[in-house]
């Protein structure tokens, strides 16, 4: 992540970097495990997260 540095040209930079820094970061390979798939639940709905052969993430219902 870039350094936070408020300047006269960009007075909002610290605020934006602080917001981004407060987001949790998860390693997708840890989430999906050895079979490359994970189930994510939102309320009562379940989604499947998987990593493709092209190293892309796919989230399906």
C-alpha positions in Angstrom: 0.0 0.0 0.0 1.3 3.5 -0.7 2.4 5.9 2.0 -0.1 8.3 3.4 0.9 11.8 2.7 -1.5 14.8 2.8 -0.5 17.6 0.5 -2.0 20.9 -0.6 -2.7 19.2 -3.9 -4.3 16.1 -2.3 -5.7 17.0 1.2 -8.0 13.9 1.3 -5.1 11.4 0.8 -4.8 10.5 4.6 -8.5 10.0 4.9 -8.7 7.6 2.0 -5.6 5.6 3.0 -7.0 5.3 6.6 -10.3 3.9 5.3 -8.5 1.4 3.1 -6.2 0.4 5.9 -9.2 -0.5 8.1 -10.5 -3.1 5.6 -9.8 -6.7 6.5 -7.4 -8.4 4.0 -7.8 -12.2 3.4 -5.6 -14.4 1.3 -7.9 -16.1 -1.2 -5.8 -19.3 -1.3 -6.2 -19.6 2.5 -10.0 -19.1 2.2 -10.5 -21.7 -0.5 -8.1 -24.4 0.9 -6.6 -27.2 -1.0 -9.6 -28.0 -3.2 -9.8 -24.4 -4.5 -13.3 -23.7 -3.3 -15.0 -22.1 -0.3 -18.6 -21.5 0.8 -19.4 -18.0 1.9 -22.7 -17.4 3.7 -24.5 -14.1 3.8 -27.6 -14.4 5.9 -29.3 -17.6 4.7 -27.7 -17.5 1.2 -24.6 -19.5 0.4 -22.1 -18.5 -2.3 -19.2 -20.5 -3.7 -15.8 -18.8 -4.1 -13.3 -20.5 -6.3 -10.0 -19.8 -8.0 -9.9 -20.6 -11.7 -7.0 -22.1 -13.7 -6.3 -18.5 -14.9 -5.8 -17.4 -11.3 -9.1 -15.5 -11.2 -11.7 -15.4 -8.5 -15.3 -16.5 -9.3 -18.2 -16.0 -6.8 -21.4 -17.8 -7.7 -24.7 -18.2 -5.9 
